[in-house]
Amino acid sequence: MLFRDRILALVVAVAWGLNFPATAIALEHFPPFLLAAVRFTLLAVPTLLFVPRPQVPFRWILLVGSTLGVVQFAFLYLGMSAGMPSGLASLVIQAAAPFTVVLAGVLLRERLTTRQVVGVSIAVAALGVIAVHRAQTAALLPVVLVLLGAIGWATGNVATRRTGPVNPLHLTLWWAVVPPIPMAVLSFVVEGPERIGQALGTAFTLEALPADLGVLYIVVAASLVGYGIWSRLMGKYPSSTVAPFSMLVPVVGVLASWAAFGEVPDAVEAVAGAVVVAAVLWSSRPPRTGLAIGTPPGARDAAGPGGVPRASGRPAQTGASRPDSGSGPAAPVSPGAGVAPR
């Protein structure tokens, strides 16, 4: 990878990592479902006006948007609103990577390598340690909610895999058209008209300015800039070259939350989180001698994670795989290929 592109990949990791404290600040004013509705509405309006729709059946856009947009962010925002520290959320949401591998193996019949099985097992065990420890020291519910969000992300990754060769950034922007209405309905039913009216009615006051800036950051920096750069890099290089940079997202998220909110990482959670990241990163590495005998020269450059060659002419799909979440990186089938939306 060119040095300039490495810098760009680092910029994306920082943008996505900072997305978690930005979300925590936004949640101080906006309730979780309303925040999701506002976030995706700000993305959906310009998309409908200016971005060409990907040439795939709308049912696939609907499925990807329902899983990556509605399920992932409904549970992620609920978990953070219920008390999940933003730094820990950036770690736990990485569960989407091993969940993606398992779902791809079950639903798409994709063969798992020994490295992937071991990496997934270690990552899941480390997540179990975080959950057990959290249950002893604080409420377990926020962890469970964020894990459910990670399952939504993983399911969306697998759905994205089935959309075929499309422009990943266009797909990302178009699945963002799906969540505003269901999120608005959930907000109306769960959070109520009074709470919605209070949040929106005071949205342009001085007290709400930090939350407004948090929403602006989520939409512009994490979504448009982050996904725009990431899609370009994933279209230029093999996913196994670019995807490991996403493992820097929780590192930035933890450090940023530490600096912004004084969230000193618990020793057990920090070690277990580091194990999750390391296991995902290790299992996403392609084998040194993974190409079969007779593979044409240059096939490794066209290979995705694990050294499995991609079909000729099919661009890497990345836009839907990074919660902002964040986020976070299309439809990886090996740990680490997904990206936090965040």
C-alpha positions in Angstrom: 0.0 0.0 0.0 1.3 3.5 -0.9 2.4 5.6 2.1 -0.3 8.2 1.2 -3.0 5.5 1.3 -1.7 4.2 4.6 -2.2 7.7 6.0 -5.7 7.8 4.6 -6.5 4.4 6.2 -5.3 5.8 9.5 -7.5 8.9 9.0 -10.5 6.6 8.6 -9.6 4.6 11.8 -9.4 7.8 13.8 -12.6 9.2 12.3 -14.5 6.0 13.1 -12.9 5.7 16.6 -13.9 9.3 17.5 -17.4 8.4 16.4 -18.1 6.6 19.6 -17.5 9.5 22.0 -19.4 11.8 19.5 -22.3 9.4 19.7 -22.2 9.4 23.5 -22.4 13.3 23.4 -25.3 13.2 21.0 -27.2 10.7 23.2 -27.0 13.2 26.1 -29.7 15.3 24.2 -31.3 13.0 21.7 -33.0 9.7 22.8 -31.5 6.7 20.9 -34.2 5.9 18.3 -34.6 9.6 17.6 -30.9 10.1 17.2 -30.8 7.2 14.7 -33.7 8.7 12.8 -32.1 12.1 12.6 -28.7 10.7 11.6 -30.1 8.6 8.7 -32.5 11.3 7.6 -29.6 13.7 7.1 -27.9 11.0 5.0 -31.0 9.9 3.1 -32.2 13.3 1.8 -29.1 14.1 -0.3 -28.7 10.5 -1.3 -32.2 10.4 -2.8 -31.5 13.7 -4.6 -28.0 13.2 -5.9 -26.7 9.6 -5.6 -27.5 7.1 -8.4 -29.3 4.0 -7.0 -27.2 0.8 -7.2 -28.4 -1.6 -9.9 -29.6 -4.3 -7.5 -33.2 -5.3 -6.6 -34.5 -3.0 -4.0 -35.3 -5.9 -1.7 -31.5 -6.3 -1.1 -31.1 -2.6 -0.3 -34.1 -3.0 2.1 -32.5 -6.1 3.8 -29.1 -4.5 4.2 -30.6 -1.3 5.5 -32.9 -3.2 7.9 -30.0 -5.1 9.4 -27.0 -2.7 9.2 -29.1 0.4 9.8 -32.1 -0.5 11.9 -31.0 -3.5 14.0 -27.4 -2.5 14.4 -27.9 1.1 15.4 -31.1 0.5 17.4 -29.3 -1.9 19.7 -26.0 0.0 19.7 -27.6 3.3 20.6 -29.9 1.6 23.2 -26.8 0.0 24.8 -24.9 3.2 25.0 -28.0 5.1 26.2 -28.4 2.4 28.9 -24.9 2.9 30.3 -22.5 1.2 28.0 -19.3 3.4 28.0 -18.4 4.6 24.6 -14.9 3.1 24.7 -16.1 -0.3 25.7 -18.8 -0.1 23.0 -16.1 0.4 20.4 -14.6 -2.9 21.6 -17.7 -5.0 22.0 -19.1 -4.1 18.6 -16.1 -5.8 17.1 -18.0 -9.0 17.8 -19.5 -8.4 14.4 -16.3 -9.8 12.8 -16.5 -13.4 14.3 -20.3 -13.3 14.0 -19.9 -12.5 10.3 -17.6 -15.5 9.8 -20.0 -17.9 11.5 -23.1 -16.6 9.6 -21.2 -16.7 6.3 -20.3 -20.3 7.0 -23.8 -21.3 7.9 -25.9 -19.2 5.4 -23.5 -19.0 2.5 -21.7 -22.3 2.9 -18.4 -20.6 2.8 -15.6 -22.8 4.1 -13.8 -21.6 7.2 -10.0 -22.0 7.6 -8.5 -23.4 10.7 -7.1 -20.0 11.4 -10.6 -18.5 11.2 -12.1 -21.1 13.5 -9.4 -20.6 16.1 -9.6 -16.8 15.9 -13.3 -16.8 16.2 -13.2 -19.1 19.2 -10.7 -16.9 21.0 -12.6 -13.7 20.2 -15.9 -15.2 21.4 -14.2 -16.5 24.6 -12.8 -13.0 25.3 -16.2 -11.4 24.7 -17.6 -13.9 27.2 -15.0 -12.8 29.7 -16.1 -9.2 29.2 -19.8 -10.1 29.6 -19.2 -12.2 32.8 -16.9 -9.5 34.3 -19.4 -6.8 33.4 -22.3 -8.7 35.1 -20.3 -8.8 38.3 -19.3 -5.1 38.3 -22.1 -3.3 36.5 -25.3 -3.9 34.5 -25.0 -6.6 31.9 -27.9 -5.3 29.8 -25.8 -2.7 27.9 -23.3 -5.3 26.9 -26.1 -7.6 25.6 -27.7 -4.8 23.7 -24.4 -3.9 21.9 -23.8 -7.6 21.1 -27.2 -7.7 19.5 -26.2 -4.7 17.5 -23.1 -6.6 16.4 -25.3 -9.5 15.2 -27.3 -7.0 13.2 -24.0 -5.7 11.6 -22.9 -9.3 10.9 -26.2 -10.2 9.3 -26.0 -7.1 7.1 -22.5 -8.0 6.1 -23.7 -11.4 4.8 -26.7 -9.7 3.1 -24.3 -7.3 1.4 -22.2 -10.2 0.1 -25.3 -11.3 -1.9 -25.9 -8.0 -3.6 -23.3 -8.6 -6.3 -20.7 -6.2 -7.7 -21.9 -2.6 -7.0 -20.3 0.7 -6.1 -19.8 0.2 -2.3 -20.2 3.9 -1.4 -23.5 4.1 -3.4 -24.8 1.0 -1.6 -23.9 2.4 1.8 -25.6 5.7 1.1 -28.7 3.9 -0.3 -29.2 1.5 2.5 -29.1 4.6 4.7 -32.4 5.5 3.1 -34.1 2.6 4.8 -33.7 3.3 8.6 -35.4 6.8 9.0 -39.0 5.7 8.8 -38.7 2.6 11.1 -36.5 4.5 13.5 -39.0 7.4 13.6 -41.8 4.9 14.3 -39.9 3.3 17.1 -39.1 6.7 18.6 -42.7 7.7 18.5 -43.9 4.4 20.1 -41.1 3.9 22.6 -39.8 7.4 23.4 -43.1 9.2 22.9 -44.2 12.4 21.3 -43.4 14.5 24.4 -39.7 13.4 24.5 -39.3 13.8 20.8 -40.8 17.3 20.9 -38.6 18.3 23.8 -35.4 17.0 22.0 -36.2 18.6 18.7 -37.7 21.8 20.1 -34.5 22.5 22.0 -32.1 21.2 19.3 -30.9 24.6 18.3 -30.3 26.0 21.8 -26.9 26.6 23.3 -27.3 23.7 25.7 -27.8 21.3 22.8 -24.8 22.6 20.7 -22.5 19.7 21.8 -25.1 17.1 20.8 -25.7 18.9 17.5 -21.9 18.9 16.8 -21.9 15.2 17.7 -24.6 14.5 15.1 -22.8 16.6 12.5 -19.6 14.6 13.2 -21.4 11.3 12.8 -22.9 12.3 9.5 -20.1 14.1 7.9 -16.8 12.8 9.3 -17.7 9.2 10.2 -20.2 8.5 7.4 -19.4 10.5 4.4 -15.7 11.1 4.7 -14.9 7.8 6.5 -16.9 5.6 4.2 -15.8 7.6 1.1 -12.1 7.0 1.8 -12.6 3.4 2.9 -14.6 2.5 -0.2 -11.8 4.0 -2.4 -9.1 2.0 -0.6 -11.0 -1.2 -0.7 -11.6 -0.8 -4.4 -7.9 -0.2 -4.9 -6.3 -2.9 -2.7 -7.2 -6.5 -1.6 -9.5 -6.4 1.4 -6.9 -8.4 3.4 -4.5 -5.4 3.0 -7.0 -2.7 4.0 -9.2 -4.4 6.6 -6.6 -4.8 9.4 -6.6 -1.0 9.7 -10.2 -1.3 11.1 -8.8 -2.9 14.2 -7.4 0.5 15.2 -10.9 1.8 15.6 -11.5 0.4 19.1 -8.0 1.6 20.1 -8.9 5.1 19.1 -12.4 4.7 20.6 -11.0 3.7 24.0 -8.3 6.4 24.1 -10.7 9.1 22.9 -13.3 8.1 25.5 -10.6 8.1 28.2 -9.6 11.6 27.2 -13.1 13.0 26.8 -15.0 11.4 29.7 -12.3 10.0 32.0 -13.4 6.5 31.2 -10.4 4.6 32.6 -10.5 1.1 31.0 -11.1 -1.7 33.5 -8.0 -4.0 33.5 -10.0 -7.1 32.7 -12.1 -5.5 30.0 -9.0 -3.8 28.5 -7.1 -7.1 28.3 -10.1 -9.1 27.0 -10.7 -6.3 24.4 -7.1 -6.5 23.3 -7.5 -10.2 22.9 -10.6 -9.8 20.8 -8.8 -7.3 18.5 -5.7 -9.4 18.2 -7.7 -12.6 17.5 -9.7 -10.9 14.8 -6.6 -9.4 13.3 -4.6 -12.6 13.4 -7.4 -14.7 11.9 -7.9 -12.2 9.0 -4.3 -12.6 7.8 -3.9 -14.5 4.5 -1.8 -17.7 4.8 1.7 -17.5 3.4 1.2 -20.4 1.1 -2.5 -20.3 0.8 -2.7 -20.3 -3.1 -3.4 -23.6 -4.7 -1.0 -25.1 -7.2 -1.6 -23.8 -10.7 -3.1 -20.5 -9.5 -2.4 -17.9 -12.2 0.3 -15.2 -11.4 -1.2 -12.2 -9.8 -4.1 -14.1 -8.2 -3.0 -13.2 -4.7 -3.4 -9.5 -5.5 -7.0 -10.2 -6.5 -7.6 -12.3 -3.4 -9.8 -11.3 -0.5 -9.1 -12.3 3.1 -7.5 -15.6 3.5 -6.0 -15.6 0.1 -9.1 -16.8 -1.7 -9.2 -15.3 -5.2 -12.2 -13.1 -6.0 -14.1 -13.4 -9.2 -12.6 -11.5 -12.0 -14.0 -8.0 -12.4 -15.8 -8.0 -9.1 -14.9 -5.1 -7.0 -14.5 -5.4 -3.3 -17.7 -4.6 -1.4 -17.1 -2.6 1.7 -19.5 0.3 2.1 -22.0 -1.5 4.3 -19.6 -3.1 6.7 -18.5 -0.2 9.0 -20.8 0.6 12.0 -19.7 4.3 12.0 -20.5 1.8 13.0 -20.2 2.7 12.9 -19.5 2.2 12.5 -17.7 0.7 10.9 -15.9 -1.7 6.7 -19.0 -4.5 2.7 -19.4 -8.0 3.4 -16.2 -9.6 4.8 -16.2 -13.3 5.4 -13.2 -13.3 7.7 -12.7 -11.5 11.0 -11.4 -8.0 10.7 -12.9 -7.4 7.3 -15.9 -5.6 8.8 -15.7 -2.0 9.9 -17.3 -0.2 12.9 -20.2 2.1 11.9 -20.1 3.8 14.1 
